[in-house]
Amino acid sequence: MPDPRTRSLRPVPHGDTRVEFHTIHGYRRAYRIAGSGPAVLLIHGIGDSSAAWIDLIPHLAEKYTVIAPDLLGHGRSDKPRADYSVAAYANGMHDLLAVLGIDTATIVGHSLGGAVAMQFAYQYPQKVDRLVLVSTSGVTKDIHALLRVTSVPLVSQSLRLLGLPGAKLATGMVGSALARLRRTALLPDALGDTSDLLRMLGGTTDPTAFLAFLKTLRAVVDWRGQAITLLDRCYLNEHIPVQIIWGAKDSVFPVSHAYLAHTAMPGSRVEIFNRTGHYPFLDDPVKFLGVVEEFLAATEPARFEHESWRAALAYGSVAAEPATALAVVDAVGDAERSAT
């Protein structure tokens, strides 16, 4: 997991954040939980874990019940030979909240977690208070070349060499060198997140974790780019307050995705972090926390009305504006539609 690189949050004790486990459908799921009040669910990205949110959890827990799970196949959760699709992850989040007795929550998702959040809102709209989409996947096919290449079977098999002695150290050294170049502004924006991706790949050396990572990646990415889009059903989120957060220097998913998602969801908010890449909550955690807290305070939880949702499903359009509709159609044409 990448380390914070610019501003630091004021110190807050982590002692009240607990790591707990629940076995659901025979698989052990790990999650961090803290605080009390309305629920906020934090969903990490591919190759990460709930530790990505560790410094933010205590701050949010001052007013909210914060739940940050390790997705199945990640962190301390089990890593079975299982379904790692976006829809399956959304089901897993639903089941975890049900076990915890939580009826509704604000869903915050980063990268893959953002796609899971949007899929959750589609499958369980009555359970979503708000959505916060952070550098989310599932917009158009554009994605960092390293992830496209990694999805190719022959290449991904060669990545098993990362488990050999010295390989992880070498990958870490390359990643650290790229990180230093980024801090000096000598690294092109197109390569700005490469160091983080290398750390992620270098840290996934356990065979079961590596296989889970590959299954997760191939569920959403192939050699052409992202293989799914969730833009075709964004219009169903009209009743849900949505905050989009993106780094202007994101080289995993370009910032143009933020604007397309914003126009595809009328009424959504968008905040661009001009100095950050794919991890705005790590690159500038002070600003990130401020944006999220202001959004939570300024908006009311969604009120789900079944008849309005049914009418939108029956008669709604993928986008109200012709230009946005064309962009959405192009995105859908380049990708498979989101699972179920």
PyMOL commands that set and color helices and strands:
alter all, ss='L'
color gray80, all
select helices_A, chain A and resi 50-53+57-60+86-99+112-123+125-127+145-151+153-163+167-183+189-191+194-202+207-220+231-237+256-264+280-283+285-298+306-315+322-333
alter helices_A, ss='H'
color red, helices_A
select strands_A, chain A and resi 18-24+27-34+39-43+65-69+105-110+128-134+221-222+225-226+228-229+242-247+269-273+336-337
alter strands_A, ss='S'
color yellow, strands_A
deselect
rebuild
show_as cartoon
